[in-house]
């Protein structure tokens, strides 16, 4: 076993991807975490992190809300 410890920045990036870009609610996000064999994002191993990231990236992006668009 390695000494991999997921960083707060990695957790934040996963959650931003899941909730912000993919539009997942908390329960759906937790289901994806459990699907890779973990109960908490903080306990992810390196292979579990990679598997979760792969699962999330494969999901379609949530539709953009018109009033929430960023200006260039």
N, C-alpha and C positions, 0 to 999 in steps of 0.2 A: 504494500500500500504506500502511496506517496504522501507527502506532506502538503498536498494541495488544500488551500483554504480559500473559499470564494471571498472576494473582496466586496466591500460595500458598493464600490463603483460598478462591479459586475452585476450585483443584485439589482442596482438601480437601472442599469442598461436592460436587463432581462424584463423588468417590470415595465419600463418605458415602451419596449417593443410589444409586450403582451397587451398592456392596457391602452397605451397611446396609439400605436401604429396598427395593431391587430384588433383593438376594440373588445378584448375579452373582459368579462366580469371576473370578480375575485374567485368565485367558485369554479369557473371554467379554467382559470389559470391554475388553481390548486389541483384540478383533475389532471392537467398536463404534468405538473410536478410529480404527482403520485404515479403517473404512467411511466415515468423514467425511474421509479423505485425509491422515491424520497418523500418525506412528509413536509419538509421545509426547504425553501430555497437556500437557506444558510447551511444546510447539511449536504449540499450537492458535491459529489466527487467530480473530478475532471471529466470522466466519461459521461456521467449523468448531466453535467453542464452542457457538454457538446450535444448530447441527445436532445435535451430540452431546447436548446438553441435551434437545432435542426427542425424539431417539431414546430416551433413558433414561426420560423422563417417560411416554412411550407404553407402556413395558413394565409388566406387572402387578407389583404389590408382592409381595414374598415373604411366605409365611404367617408369622404371628407365632408364636414359640415360647412356650409357656405359662410356662415357668420364667424367661423373659427379659422379662416384662412389667414396665413401669415403674409405680410406684405414684404416685397423685395426691397 
